[in-house]
Amino acid sequence: MHDRESKPKRLIRLPTVIERVGLKKGAIEDRLNPASPRYDETFPKKVKIGKNSVAWLEEEVDFWIECQVERSRTN
């Protein structure tokens, strides 16, 4: 596995998150919403980058994907 400490921090926007994780916008919103039955406390949280703009830390999205793969292969 790569060293996450040496990788520069990069913010990615929703279209890139959608492409990376393979979920649609509504499914991502559900995973972020504690009131949703599909809430996932491990899903990366949004970072506010402007008045009406959010992004995600690329390394957190990548880590979440790695965890999903690992979890699916050990269960």
N, CA, C and O atoms as CSV, one atom per row, in Angstrom:
chain,resi,resn,atom,element,x,y,z
A,1,MET,N,N,0.848,-1.179,0.000
A,1,MET,CA,C,0.000,0.000,0.000
A,1,MET,C,C,0.891,1.239,0.000
A,1,MET,O,O,1.998,1.210,0.538
A,2,HIS,N,N,0.407,2.332,-0.606
A,2,HIS,CA,C,1.195,3.552,-0.694
A,2,HIS,C,C,1.162,4.312,0.628
A,2,HIS,O,O,0.280,4.094,1.458
A,3,ASP,N,N,2.116,5.192,0.814
A,3,ASP,CA,C,2.225,6.004,2.013
A,3,ASP,C,C,1.353,7.238,1.852
A,3,ASP,O,O,1.681,8.132,1.071
A,4,ARG,N,N,0.247,7.297,2.579
A,4,ARG,CA,C,-0.693,8.409,2.446
A,4,ARG,C,C,-0.105,9.713,2.957
A,4,ARG,O,O,-0.545,10.785,2.541
A,5,GLU,N,N,0.876,9.653,3.847
A,5,GLU,CA,C,1.471,10.859,4.397
A,5,GLU,C,C,2.252,11.651,3.347
A,5,GLU,O,O,2.289,12.880,3.417
A,6,SER,N,N,2.871,10.986,2.384
A,6,SER,CA,C,3.716,11.667,1.412
A,6,SER,C,C,2.930,12.234,0.231
A,6,SER,O,O,3.468,13.033,-0.535
A,7,LYS,N,N,1.691,11.845,0.073
A,7,LYS,CA,C,0.869,12.300,-1.045
A,7,LYS,C,C,0.310,13.695,-0.745
A,7,LYS,O,O,-0.270,13.899,0.322
A,8,PRO,N,N,0.470,14.658,-1.660
A,8,PRO,CA,C,-0.080,15.993,-1.408
A,8,PRO,C,C,-1.608,15.942,-1.336
A,8,PRO,O,O,-2.246,15.145,-2.024
A,9,LYS,N,N,-2.174,16.793,-0.506
A,9,LYS,CA,C,-3.631,16.852,-0.354
A,9,LYS,C,C,-4.243,17.440,-1.617
A,9,LYS,O,O,-3.746,18.423,-2.168
A,10,ARG,N,N,-5.328,16.821,-2.063
A,10,ARG,CA,C,-6.021,17.295,-3.255
A,10,ARG,C,C,-7.516,17.203,-3.011
A,10,ARG,O,O,-8.012,16.188,-2.522
A,11,LEU,N,N,-8.230,18.259,-3.351
A,11,LEU,CA,C,-9.682,18.265,-3.242
A,11,LEU,C,C,-10.288,17.843,-4.569
A,11,LEU,O,O,-9.828,18.247,-5.637
A,12,ILE,N,N,-11.329,17.022,-4.485
A,12,ILE,CA,C,-12.039,16.611,-5.695
A,12,ILE,C,C,-13.513,16.963,-5.538
A,12,ILE,O,O,-14.063,16.917,-4.438
A,13,ARG,N,N,-14.136,17.310,-6.642
A,13,ARG,CA,C,-15.532,17.727,-6.635
A,13,ARG,C,C,-16.452,16.536,-6.866
A,13,ARG,O,O,-15.995,15.439,-7.185
A,14,LEU,N,N,-17.753,16.763,-6.702
A,14,LEU,CA,C,-18.755,15.699,-6.753
A,14,LEU,C,C,-18.689,14.832,-8.010
A,14,LEU,O,O,-18.746,13.609,-7.881
A,15,PRO,N,N,-18.572,15.389,-9.216
A,15,PRO,CA,C,-18.518,14.509,-10.387
A,15,PRO,C,C,-17.378,13.491,-10.324
A,15,PRO,O,O,-17.524,12.360,-10.788
A,16,THR,N,N,-16.256,13.892,-9.754
A,16,THR,CA,C,-15.124,12.977,-9.616
A,16,THR,C,C,-15.404,11.930,-8.546
A,16,THR,O,O,-15.051,10.762,-8.712
A,17,VAL,N,N,-16.040,12.342,-7.443
A,17,VAL,CA,C,-16.413,11.387,-6.394
A,17,VAL,C,C,-17.381,10.355,-6.964
A,17,VAL,O,O,-17.229,9.158,-6.719
A,18,ILE,N,N,-18.365,10.809,-7.717
A,18,ILE,CA,C,-19.339,9.908,-8.339
A,18,ILE,C,C,-18.624,8.885,-9.209
A,18,ILE,O,O,-18.911,7.689,-9.141
A,19,GLU,N,N,-17.705,9.356,-10.013
A,19,GLU,CA,C,-16.957,8.472,-10.904
A,19,GLU,C,C,-16.096,7.484,-10.120
A,19,GLU,O,O,-16.029,6.305,-10.465
A,20,ARG,N,N,-15.450,7.960,-9.082
A,20,ARG,CA,C,-14.535,7.112,-8.298
A,20,ARG,C,C,-15.267,6.024,-7.518
A,20,ARG,O,O,-14.859,4.863,-7.538
A,21,VAL,N,N,-16.352,6.398,-6.827
A,21,VAL,CA,C,-17.000,5.437,-5.932
A,21,VAL,C,C,-18.091,4.625,-6.615
A,21,VAL,O,O,-18.523,3.599,-6.089
A,22,GLY,N,N,-18.541,5.076,-7.781
A,22,GLY,CA,C,-19.554,4.316,-8.509
A,22,GLY,C,C,-20.963,4.472,-7.954
A,22,GLY,O,O,-21.823,3.624,-8.190
A,23,LEU,N,N,-21.201,5.553,-7.218
A,23,LEU,CA,C,-22.525,5.836,-6.683
A,23,LEU,C,C,-23.053,7.112,-7.308
A,23,LEU,O,O,-22.284,7.988,-7.704
A,24,LYS,N,N,-24.368,7.211,-7.392
A,24,LYS,CA,C,-24.980,8.432,-7.911
A,24,LYS,C,C,-25.069,9.475,-6.796
A,24,LYS,O,O,-24.857,9.171,-5.622
A,25,LYS,N,N,-25.383,10.702,-7.187
A,25,LYS,CA,C,-25.439,11.822,-6.239
A,25,LYS,C,C,-26.359,11.528,-5.059
A,25,LYS,O,O,-25.989,11.777,-3.912
A,26,GLY,N,N,-27.545,11.007,-5.324
A,26,GLY,CA,C,-28.499,10.715,-4.254
A,26,GLY,C,C,-27.984,9.672,-3.279
A,26,GLY,O,O,-28.206,9.783,-2.073
A,27,ALA,N,N,-27.302,8.667,-3.789
A,27,ALA,CA,C,-26.742,7.620,-2.924
A,27,ALA,C,C,-25.622,8.182,-2.051
A,27,ALA,O,O,-25.479,7.793,-0.892
A,28,ILE,N,N,-24.836,9.090,-2.604
A,28,ILE,CA,C,-23.776,9.734,-1.823
A,28,ILE,C,C,-24.405,10.595,-0.734
A,28,ILE,O,O,-23.956,10.567,0.412
A,29,GLU,N,N,-25.434,11.356,-1.076
A,29,GLU,CA,C,-26.124,12.188,-0.086
A,29,GLU,C,C,-26.712,11.331,1.029
A,29,GLU,O,O,-26.656,11.714,2.198
A,30,ASP,N,N,-27.277,10.175,0.680
A,30,ASP,CA,C,-27.811,9.259,1.694
A,30,ASP,C,C,-26.718,8.776,2.641
A,30,ASP,O,O,-26.945,8.673,3.847
A,31,ARG,N,N,-25.553,8.485,2.116
A,31,ARG,CA,C,-24.458,7.993,2.956
A,31,ARG,C,C,-23.939,9.072,3.900
A,31,ARG,O,O,-23.318,8.766,4.918
A,32,LEU,N,N,-24.190,10.322,3.564
A,32,LEU,CA,C,-23.765,11.437,4.409
A,32,LEU,C,C,-24.845,11.890,5.395
A,32,LEU,O,O,-24.567,12.675,6.302
A,33,ASN,N,N,-26.064,11.402,5.224
A,33,ASN,CA,C,-27.210,11.852,6.015
A,33,ASN,C,C,-27.515,10.867,7.145
A,33,ASN,O,O,-27.970,9.753,6.884
A,34,PRO,N,N,-27.269,11.263,8.394
A,34,PRO,CA,C,-27.519,10.354,9.521
A,34,PRO,C,C,-28.970,9.876,9.628
A,34,PRO,O,O,-29.223,8.835,10.235
A,35,ALA,N,N,-29.916,10.602,9.058
A,35,ALA,CA,C,-31.324,10.197,9.112
A,35,ALA,C,C,-31.673,9.149,8.049
A,35,ALA,O,O,-32.764,8.578,8.079
A,36,SER,N,N,-30.768,8.897,7.123
A,36,SER,CA,C,-31.025,7.947,6.045
A,36,SER,C,C,-30.717,6.513,6.493
A,36,SER,O,O,-29.771,6.285,7.247
A,37,PRO,N,N,-31.519,5.551,6.028
A,37,PRO,CA,C,-31.197,4.146,6.335
A,37,PRO,C,C,-29.906,3.694,5.654
A,37,PRO,O,O,-29.322,2.682,6.042
A,38,ARG,N,N,-29.458,4.440,4.639
A,38,ARG,CA,C,-28.204,4.096,3.945
A,38,ARG,C,C,-27.011,4.908,4.464
A,38,ARG,O,O,-25.952,4.931,3.837
A,39,TYR,N,N,-27.185,5.565,5.600
A,39,TYR,CA,C,-26.110,6.360,6.200
A,39,TYR,C,C,-24.881,5.482,6.432
A,39,TYR,O,O,-24.995,4.344,6.889
A,40,ASP,N,N,-23.724,6.018,6.117
A,40,ASP,CA,C,-22.461,5.305,6.319
A,40,ASP,C,C,-21.501,6.258,7.029
A,40,ASP,O,O,-20.961,7.182,6.419
A,41,GLU,N,N,-21.297,6.022,8.318
A,41,GLU,CA,C,-20.436,6.930,9.086
A,41,GLU,C,C,-18.991,6.920,8.601
A,41,GLU,O,O,-18.223,7.821,8.938
A,42,THR,N,N,-18.610,5.913,7.815
A,42,THR,CA,C,-17.241,5.842,7.314
A,42,THR,C,C,-17.062,6.587,5.988
A,42,THR,O,O,-15.936,6.782,5.529
A,43,PHE,N,N,-18.177,7.003,5.374
A,43,PHE,CA,C,-18.065,7.690,4.088
A,43,PHE,C,C,-17.399,9.043,4.299
A,43,PHE,O,O,-17.723,9.741,5.259
A,44,PRO,N,N,-16.473,9.428,3.421
A,44,PRO,CA,C,-15.756,10.707,3.587
A,44,PRO,C,C,-16.709,11.898,3.678
A,44,PRO,O,O,-17.695,11.990,2.947
A,45,LYS,N,N,-16.390,12.786,4.580
A,45,LYS,CA,C,-17.207,13.990,4.783
A,45,LYS,C,C,-16.821,15.078,3.787
A,45,LYS,O,O,-15.684,15.137,3.318
A,46,LYS,N,N,-17.785,15.934,3.476
A,46,LYS,CA,C,-17.560,17.064,2.578
A,46,LYS,C,C,-16.685,18.115,3.258
A,46,LYS,O,O,-16.657,18.225,4.484
A,47,VAL,N,N,-15.978,18.875,2.440
A,47,VAL,CA,C,-15.191,20.020,2.887
A,47,VAL,C,C,-15.772,21.250,2.207
A,47,VAL,O,O,-15.823,21.313,0.978
A,48,LYS,N,N,-16.205,22.216,2.984
A,48,LYS,CA,C,-16.756,23.444,2.399
A,48,LYS,C,C,-15.601,24.267,1.841
A,48,LYS,O,O,-14.660,24.599,2.561
A,49,ILE,N,N,-15.679,24.593,0.550
A,49,ILE,CA,C,-14.595,25.357,-0.083
A,49,ILE,C,C,-15.052,26.724,-0.588
A,49,ILE,O,O,-14.262,27.487,-1.143
A,50,GLY,N,N,-16.305,27.016,-0.394
A,50,GLY,CA,C,-16.856,28.301,-0.810
A,50,GLY,C,C,-18.275,28.426,-0.303
A,50,GLY,O,O,-18.796,27.514,0.339
A,51,LYS,N,N,-18.896,29.546,-0.588
A,51,LYS,CA,C,-20.259,29.786,-0.101
A,51,LYS,C,C,-21.207,28.676,-0.527
A,51,LYS,O,O,-22.011,28.203,0.277
A,52,ASN,N,N,-21.122,28.256,-1.781
A,52,ASN,CA,C,-22.009,27.205,-2.293
A,52,ASN,C,C,-21.242,26.029,-2.882
A,52,ASN,O,O,-21.755,25.316,-3.744
A,53,SER,N,N,-20.016,25.826,-2.416
A,53,SER,CA,C,-19.169,24.792,-3.008
A,53,SER,C,C,-18.622,23.844,-1.953
A,53,SER,O,O,-18.213,24.253,-0.866
A,54,VAL,N,N,-18.628,22.572,-2.306
A,54,VAL,CA,C,-18.021,21.562,-1.439
A,54,VAL,C,C,-17.123,20.668,-2.277
A,54,VAL,O,O,-17.227,20.610,-3.502
A,55,ALA,N,N,-16.244,19.979,-1.578
A,55,ALA,CA,C,-15.346,19.031,-2.226
A,55,ALA,C,C,-15.044,17.942,-1.205
A,55,ALA,O,O,-15.500,18.008,-0.063
A,56,TRP,N,N,-14.281,16.953,-1.615
A,56,TRP,CA,C,-13.843,15.875,-0.742
A,56,TRP,C,C,-12.336,15.766,-0.844
A,56,TRP,O,O,-11.757,16.076,-1.885
A,57,LEU,N,N,-11.698,15.330,0.230
A,57,LEU,CA,C,-10.274,15.045,0.174
A,57,LEU,C,C,-10.079,13.757,-0.619
A,57,LEU,O,O,-10.645,12.719,-0.280
A,58,GLU,N,N,-9.292,13.831,-1.651
A,58,GLU,CA,C,-9.062,12.685,-2.526
A,58,GLU,C,C,-8.555,11.476,-1.741
A,58,GLU,O,O,-8.995,10.352,-1.982
A,59,GLU,N,N,-7.641,11.700,-0.811
A,59,GLU,CA,C,-7.075,10.574,-0.062
A,59,GLU,C,C,-8.115,9.888,0.810
A,59,GLU,O,O,-8.035,8.677,1.016
A,60,GLU,N,N,-9.103,10.643,1.336
A,60,GLU,CA,C,-10.168,10.027,2.131
A,60,GLU,C,C,-11.089,9.193,1.256
A,60,GLU,O,O,-11.536,8.121,1.665
A,61,VAL,N,N,-11.375,9.677,0.059
A,61,VAL,CA,C,-12.202,8.911,-0.884
A,61,VAL,C,C,-11.473,7.633,-1.283
A,61,VAL,O,O,-12.070,6.557,-1.299
A,62,ASP,N,N,-10.196,7.747,-1.603
A,62,ASP,CA,C,-9.401,6.573,-1.969
A,62,ASP,C,C,-9.349,5.560,-0.832
A,62,ASP,O,O,-9.458,4.356,-1.062
A,63,PHE,N,N,-9.181,6.050,0.399
A,63,PHE,CA,C,-9.125,5.158,1.556
A,63,PHE,C,C,-10.457,4.445,1.753
A,63,PHE,O,O,-10.479,3.250,2.048
A,64,TRP,N,N,-11.575,5.168,1.594
A,64,TRP,CA,C,-12.904,4.559,1.726
A,64,TRP,C,C,-13.075,3.443,0.698
A,64,TRP,O,O,-13.591,2.372,1.020
A,65,ILE,N,N,-12.645,3.691,-0.531
A,65,ILE,CA,C,-12.731,2.668,-1.582
A,65,ILE,C,C,-11.910,1.443,-1.186
A,65,ILE,O,O,-12.388,0.314,-1.299
A,66,GLU,N,N,-10.688,1.655,-0.726
A,66,GLU,CA,C,-9.829,0.545,-0.295
A,66,GLU,C,C,-10.492,-0.263,0.813
A,66,GLU,O,O,-10.433,-1.493,0.810
A,67,CYS,N,N,-11.118,0.421,1.752
A,67,CYS,CA,C,-11.802,-0.265,2.858
A,67,CYS,C,C,-12.988,-1.081,2.353
A,67,CYS,O,O,-13.236,-2.182,2.846
A,68,GLN,N,N,-13.719,-0.556,1.379
A,68,GLN,CA,C,-14.863,-1.297,0.831
A,68,GLN,C,C,-14.393,-2.573,0.160
A,68,GLN,O,O,-15.007,-3.628,0.322
A,69,VAL,N,N,-13.296,-2.480,-0.600
A,69,VAL,CA,C,-12.749,-3.651,-1.268
A,69,VAL,C,C,-12.300,-4.683,-0.235
A,69,VAL,O,O,-12.616,-5.867,-0.344
A,70,GLU,N,N,-11.559,-4.215,0.767
A,70,GLU,CA,C,-11.063,-5.123,1.797
A,70,GLU,C,C,-12.203,-5.784,2.548
A,70,GLU,O,O,-12.174,-6.991,2.790
A,71,ARG,N,N,-13.214,-4.994,2.919
A,71,ARG,CA,C,-14.367,-5.529,3.659
A,71,ARG,C,C,-15.123,-6.565,2.826
A,71,ARG,O,O,-15.562,-7.586,3.355
A,72,SER,N,N,-15.274,-6.306,1.537
A,72,SER,CA,C,-16.037,-7.231,0.690
A,72,SER,C,C,-15.297,-8.542,0.480
A,72,SER,O,O,-15.917,-9.573,0.221
A,73,ARG,N,N,-13.991,-8.508,0.588
A,73,ARG,CA,C,-13.193,-9.719,0.363
A,73,ARG,C,C,-12.962,-10.520,1.630
A,73,ARG,O,O,-12.537,-11.673,1.562
A,74,THR,N,N,-13.234,-9.926,2.787
A,74,THR,CA,C,-13.043,-10.654,4.031
A,74,THR,C,C,-14.353,-11.168,4.603
A,74,THR,O,O,-14.336,-11.958,5.547
A,75,ASN,N,N,-15.471,-10.750,4.067
A,75,ASN,CA,C,-16.792,-11.211,4.567
A,75,ASN,C,C,-17.371,-12.296,3.721
A,75,ASN,O,O,-18.464,-12.785,4.006
